[in-house]
Amino acid sequence: MSTIPATPSAATVPPITEDPTPPGGRRFRRPTVGANSRWFPYVLVFPLALVLFGYVVQPMLATFGESVGVDGPDNWASFLTGDGVARSALLTSLMISAASVFLCGVVGVAMAFLLKRFSFPGRRLIEAIILVPAALPPLIGAISFQLLYSETGILPRALQQLFGTENPVLPFSGIAGVLVVHTFTMYPFFYLATSAALQGMDPSVEEAAYNLGAGRVRVWRTVLLPMLTPALVSASLLVFMTSLASYTAPLLFGVDRTMTMQIYINRTNGDLPMASTYASVLAVVSVLFLLGMRWYEGRRSYRSQSKGTASHRREVTNPLGRWLALLASLLAVVVLLAPVATIALVAFSEDGTWTTEVIPSGYTTQNFVTIFTDEGAYRPILNSLQMSLLATVGCVVVGVLIAYAVRRLSFRGRGLLDVAVMLAWALPGTVVAINLISAFSTGNAFSFGQVLIGTFWIMPLAYFVRFLPLVFRSSSATLAQLDPSLEEAARNLGASWWRAFGTVTLRLMLPGVLAGALLAFVNGVGEFVASVLIYTSETAPISVEINNRMYSFEVGTAAAYGMLQVVLIFVVMVLSGRLQSGGRAAKEAVKWTA
């Protein structure tokens, strides 16, 4: 232990200790907190660890316990050796997830190379709208594709009318429809990751390979792909996990044999033990894939040692190439905006009037009047806002403190805390819902002896568990960019830890914290996968109301709810963009959570 040299005010200056290297690799000196300084991290971390155990880990254990309960051997035997539904569901889910990774990778990486490496007519327009799919909640995204490309969709019916055929032309259904939805809505993961990697890549490495006689294929294989590996692994992980958790696309395109659909079917049939068995298997697959991808990425270093400048875009000078680029840009704009335009169009259609026509025949503004004035229609909006706000407050409080503990404090089990907070992100929404059902169908210490299933509080709790990682990651990314000496200076001037944290560290973290909070809030408003398993008639959120209206053939009202969600997400994206201008850390946080 080293001490500060004596000064006239040394009595008021706490001693400091040398801290081990924190995540990020930088060493810093941190003031102690009185005589109990070595216990302070545990005093702060214990309640946080208790929250994670009570609402993330313990429900997982409860689900596994449910699956191996009285009928446990029969459940697992049925899953492994039964009529083949379980094995088929698992294989179908894995196949859809792998195909989604491949297709999203092709589209996202290609778009990133075109927009970051080449300059052509229409490029700026595409860059302005390329993230539009990120503004579609999962349910609304799937519904928009159903309205556009299914057998009853606008495009197949329009082609049928154009060519005079008996049946719709080129409709998407089944697994093909699911893959189209996944590709369109998830390619931004690859686009964002690859774009960031390309912007930071030194072009001199690639040029050196060409100068040494390497062809384009070899440069791709030996230079570009290795340098892009971290970005591709990160995007692959996001797409695979999101696809594996997908419920809305299989539901709307009639693919029953997926893990998420079987969880829902067994839950609605009252077979919670079998639903828990499916959830346990899906959780194991998700966690194993997460650990496997992290291991693969960490096998080698992908850093370049060169000091070159960022690459410049190549101008497309060939006249034919410029015209083709312009046409392709216009086509891309139409494809990207079509889902949002479809929802906007249908939102003004009269309920029950759209049957066999290509587009709705009657239009009205009554749908929007209804959802804001009718008490029964307005209740889901109020429910979603209330539950998302409560969950977001909890995510901010717990997520910020866990990020601080992981980044700034030294204690045993820091790695476990990091893994525990990200565990909920690795779990599909259906699994989170089954976990909470298993854990809180009876009273326990973490529910203060109350049964939470069937109450208002189970919904914000589910949102808290699902979206806590968003706030944690954004706060952690922001904190990683802050110099700890700023907080140390406040402590050396006599401020308590709470005062230094609140007035210095938290204020500097604010852009990243708010970005994560906005993302958690807007994801909560659009959440459907977990909600559909645990809602009641009094707590139905917007997403569940949209689904119910669709099944009641009130398509116009359902689309009006959807447009409300889309507008809210666009507002959040604008606010997040403004927060990003506050610093590099906020930008990195939003990139990760996008």
N, C-alpha and C positions, 0 to 999 in steps of 0.2 A: 504494500500500500504506500502511495506517495501522498504527501500533504502539500498544501499551498504555502509558500513562504510567508512568514509572519509579517503582518501589516498592522497599522493602528486599529483596523476594524476586523482583525482576523477572528475575533471571538464570534462575530456574526456570520462568518463565512463557513459553510459546512465543508468537511473534507470531501475529496473526490477519489474515486477508485478507478483503476484501469479496467476497462470493460473488454471482454473477448470480442473477436470480430463478429459483427452482426450480419444478418443476410444482406448481401450487397457488397460485402468485402471491405468496408471502410471501418477503421478503428476510431473510437472516440472516447472521451472521458465523461463520465456521468456523475453528478453529485449524488451522494447518499442521502437517505431520508432518516436522520436521527440515528438512535442506537439500534433500531430494528431494521436497518437498511437492507440487509440480505434477505429479510422476510417480506419486504414490501412487494416484490414481483408476485409472490404467492398469494398475498392478501388481495392484490388486484385481479390475479388470474383465476383464483378459486371460484368466485361467483360466475365468471365467464365460462369456465370449464363445466360448471354445474348446469348452466343453461344449455350448453351444447350436448351434454350427456342426457339431460332430461327431455329435450325436444328433438334431438337428431339421433343419438346413439341408442338410447333406451327404447324409443319406438321401433327401431330396426330390430332390436333383440326381441321385442314383444311380437313383431310379425313372424320372426323365425320361430318363436315359441308357439305361436298359433298354428304354424304349419306342421310342427312336430308334436302337436298335442295328442289328444285321445285317438284321433284318426290319422296321426302323423304317418305311420308306415303305409297306410292305404293311399294317402295323398301323394306321397313321393313315388310310390309304386305306380300309381295311376299316371303321374307325370312322366316317369321314365319308361314304363312298359304298357301303358294303356292303349286306347284306341288310335293313338298317333296324332291326336289334335295338339297335344302339348309340344311334341317334338317338331311337328310341322310349324307351329306358331313360333317356336324358337328359331328354327332355320329360316323361316320367312322374314322374321325381324332382322336377323343377322344379314341376310341377303339384301334386303332393302337398305339397310344402313351402309353396307359396303358399296352397293351400287350408287347410293346417294353421295358418298365420299368421292367416288370416281367422277361422276357427272358434275358435281359441284366444283371439283378440282379442275376439270377441263375448262368449264365455263369461267370460273373465277380467275384462274391463272392466265388464261388467254385474254380476258378483259383487262387484267392488270398490265400485261405486257403491251397490249395495243395502246392503252391510254397513257402509260408512263414512258414508253419507249418511242412512240411515233406521234407525229403531229399531222392531222388530216382534217378536212372539213367536217364539222359536226362533233368534234372531240369534246369541246367544252360543254355542249348541250348534254352529251351522254354522261360526262362527269357530274353534271348538276343533278341528274336524276337516277344515277346508277344504284343508289342506296334506297330508292323508293320501296323495294320489297321489304326492307327492314322496318318500314312504317306500318306494315300489315300485321295485326295480331294473328296468332296461329289459326284461330277459328275463322276469322274473316278472310285470311289468305286462302284457306282451303275452300271456303264458300265461293269466293270470287272465281276460282278456277273451275269449280263445279258449274257455276253459272255461265262460264265462258266455253269450256272445252268438253264437258260431259255429253252424253247422248241427248240430253235436253238443253244443252248449252247453246249460246248465241252463235259461235263460229260453226259447229257442225250443222246446225239448222240453216244458217246462211248459205253454206256450201251445198247443202241438199236442195235448197230452193234455186240456187244458181245453176246447178247441173241437172236439176230435174230428177234426182234419184229417189227411190222409195224410202231409203233409210238415211239417217244423218251421216255425213262424210267425215272421216277421220276423228271420231269421238274417242276420248280417253276414258278408260274405266279400269278398275282393278288395280293391279300393281303398277301398270304403266301410268295411270292417273296419279297415284301416290308419288312416283318418282318425278313426274313433271312438277308437282307441287313442291316437293323437297328441293329440286334443283333450282327452281325459280326463287324460293324464299330463303335458301341457305347458301347460295353461292357468294353472298357478301362476306361470309366468313373467310373464304379463300381470297377474295378480292382485296379486302382490307389488310390481311396478313401479308400477302404477296406484294401489294403496293408499298407497304411500309418497308419491307425487306429490300425491294428494288431501289427505293429512294436512298437507303443507307449503303447500298452496294457500290464498291469502287469499280468503275468501268475499266480501269487500267488492267485489272486481272483478266477480264474477258478479252481485251484487246491483245494482251500478251499471248494468250492461248492462240488467237487467230494468227498473230505474227510468227508463231512457232510452227504453223502449218496445220493446226487442228481444224477439222471441219465443223459445221454447225451442230451436227448430232453429237460429236465428241465434246464440244464445248458445253452443250446442254448437260451431257451426262457427267462430265468430270469437273465442271466449274459452277455452272448456274444452279443445278439441282442440289449439290452439296451445300452451297451457300444459302439456299432457300429452305433447307431441311427444317430448321426450327420453326419457320413460319408455316410450312406445309404440315408439320406434325401438329402444331397448335390448331390450325384450321381443321385438319382431319379429325382431331379429337372432338372439337366443337360440333362438327357436322355429324359424326358417328353417334355421339351421345344424344344430340337433338333428334336425330332420325330414330334411334332406338326408343326414345321417349315419345315419339309421335303417336298421337291418338286421333286427332281431328281428320287428317287425310285418310287413314284407313277407314274411319267411320263413314265419311262422306262418299268414298269411292268403293265401298263394299268389300273391303279386305278384312274378313273376320279373324283369320288365323294369324294374328300377330300377338305378341305377349301383352301389349297394353289393352287390346280388345278383349282378350281372354280374361284379364284381370277384371275389366269392367263387367263382362258377361257373368262371371262367377259371383262378383259382388252383388249385382242386381238380382241374381237368382238366390241370394241368401247363403251361398256357400263361401263364407269368409275363410275357413281353413284352406280351401283350394286356391282362392284368390291370394292368400298369404304365401302359398307355395310358389305360385307364379311370380309374385312380387319378390320373394327371396332369391329365386333364380335370376330374375332380371337385375336385381341389385348386385349380385355377385358378378354377373357378366359386365355390368357397367364399371364396377370398381376395378376388375381385372384389366379391362381395356384401358382405363385411366392410368393404372400403374404401369402397364406394358408400354404405352406410348411415352410416358415420362422416362422409362428406362431406355427406350430406343433413342430418344433425343439426347440423353445424357451420356451415351457411349463415347462420344468424341466431341472435340471442339470445332466450331464452325466459324470462328472469328478470322477475319482477314487482317494481316499485318501491314498491308499497304496503306499509304496516306494520300491516295488520290482524291479527286473531287467527284461530286455526284454526276451521274450520267445525264446527257442532254437528249432531248427527243429528236428523232430523225424526221425530217420533212418528207412527206410523200409528194414527189414532183411529177410522176407520170400522170398525164391528163386522164387516161382511162382509170388508173388507180384512184385518182381523186374523186372522179364521178362515182365509182363503185363504193368508195368509202363513204361518200355523202349519202348514197342510197341505203347502204347498210346502217348508217347512223340513224336515218329516219325510221327504218324498220325497227331498229333497237328501241327507239323512243316509243313507238307505237306498242311494242310488246311489253315494255316496262310499265307504261302508264295504263295499259288496258285493264288490269285487275282493279285498280283504284277507280278508273272511269266507270267500270261495270257496276261497282258498289254504289257509286254516286248516282248513276242512271236509275238503278233499281230502287234506290232509296226514295225516289219521287214517284214510283209506280203505285197504282192502286192495288191493295191486297185482293188477291183472288182473280185479277183480270188477266194475268199473264199465264196462258195455257200452252197453245201450240204456235204462237207467233214467234218470229225471230227475236224481236225486242218487245217490251211491254207496250200495250196499246193505249193505256190510260195513265194519266199522271196527276199527282196531287201533292200539296204540301202538308196534308193532314197527318201524315206519318210523323213528322217532326213535332207538330202541335200535340199529337197524342202522347209521345214519349216524355214530353215536358209538362203536360197538364193533367193527364189521367193519373190518379194516385197509384193504381196497380201497375201502370207502365213506368211511372217515375221511380217506384220503389227500387228496382234493380240498379238504377243509376246511383241512387243514394247509398245503397248497400255497397256497391263496388268502391265508391269514393271513401266511405267510412272505413271499410275493412282494409283497403290499400293504404290509407293514411296511418291507421294504427300499426299495421305491419311495417311500414316504412320508418316510423319513429323508433320501433324496436330494433330494426335493422341498423339504423344510424347509431343508436346508443351502443349496442353490442358490437357491431362491425367496426366502429372506430376504435373502441377500447381493445378489441382483439388485434387489430392492425398495429396499434401502438405497442402492445405487449410483444408481438412477434418481431417487430422491427427494432424496438428500442430496449427491451428488457432481456436480461440473461437469466434463464431458469431452466430447470430440468423439465423435459416434456414439451419444449417449445415446438418441436416438429410435429408432435401429436396434435397440438392445438391447431396448427396450420392445416393438418390433414382433416381434422374433425370438422372445421368450418367449411372446407371444400367438399366434404362428403355429401352434403345435401345437394350440392350442384351436380354431383355425379349420379344422383338418383333421379329417375324419371318421375314426373308428377303423379302418375298413378301409384307408384311405389310409396311416395311420400304420403299420399292419402291413405293407403292401406296401413302404413306404419302408424299414423295417427289414430285410425279406427281401432287398431289392435291395442294401442297403448291407452287410449282415453275413453274406451267403452265402459270402463269402470273408473271409479275415483282412485287417485293415487296422490303421492306427495307433490308431484309436479303439477297437478291440477287442483291442489288444495282440497283434495277429497271429493271434488265435484266430477260428475260425468260431463264431458265436453261434447261428445257426439250428439248432434241434434240441437246444439246451442249456437248462438251467434259467434262465440269466441273461437270455435274450431277453425273457422274460415281465415281470420287474420293470423292465427297461429300457423296454418298451412302456408300462407303467403310469406310469413316471416321466415320459416324454415327454407322455403324455395329460393328466396331472393336475398337472404343474408349474404351469400357469397358475392353478389354484385357490389354491395356497399363495402364489404371487406376488401375486395380486390382493388376497387377504385381508391379507397383510402390508403391502402398499403402502397399502391403505385405512387400516389402523391407524397406520402411520407418518405419513400425511398429517395426522393429528389431534394428533401429538406436537410440542411446542414444541422446536425444535433447541437452544434456549438451555440446556436441561437437560444435554445431552451436552457442550455448550460449557463449561459450568461445571465439569464433571468434568475436562475437558481443561485448563482454566485452573488447576486445582488440582494439576496435574502427572500426571494419569493418562494412560497411553498410549492410542492409539486403540482397540486391542483391549480394554483394560480398561474404557474408557468405554462402548464399544459393548456389551460383555457384561454389565456391571453396571448400566447405566442404560437405554440404548435397547432392548436386547433384552428386558429384564424388563418394560418398559412395553409392548412389542409383543406380549408373550406371549399375551394373550387372542385377538388376531386370528390369530397364528401357529398356535395350537392349534386354533382353529376351522377354518382352512384345512387343517391336517394331518388333523383328524378327517374332513373331507369328502373329502380325497384318499384316505385309508385306506378309507373305506366305499365310495367309488366303485371303488376297486381290487378290493375283495372282490366287488363285483357286476359287474365288467367282463366283457363277452362279445364285443363286436364285433371287437376286435383279437385277443382270445385265441383265437377259433375258427380263425383263420388261421395261428397260429404255435405252438399247443400241441403237446405230444407225449403219449403215453400215460402217461408218468411225471410230467408237469407239468400235467395237466388241472386247472383251477380249478373252483370250485363251479358257476359258470355253465355251463361246458361239460358238466359232469357232469349238471346238470339237463336240458340239451338232449338228451344221450345217453339218459338215463333215459326222457324223454318218447317218444323214438323206439323205445325198447324196451318201451313200454306199461307202464312202472313209474311210473305217474302219482302214486301215493301217496308214493313215496320222493322223486320230483322235487319235489313240493309241500313235503315235509318240509325239504328243502334250502332251498326258497324261504322258508319261514317262519323258518328260521334267519337268512337274510339280512334279512328284514323286521324281526325283533326287534333285530338288530344296528343297523340304521339308526335304529330308534326310540330306542335307547339313545344313539346319536350325536346325534340331534336334541335329546334332553334335555340332554346335556352341552354342546352348542353353545348351547342356550338359557341355561344357567347362565353360560357364558363371555360371552354377550352382556351380562349384567348388569354385567360389569366395565367397560363403557365404550361410548360411542357408536360408536367406530371399529370395535369388534368387531361391532356390530349392522350397520353398513354393509357390512362384509366378508361376513358371512353372507348378507345380502340379495342381494349380487351373485352369490354362488356357489350360492345355493339352486336 
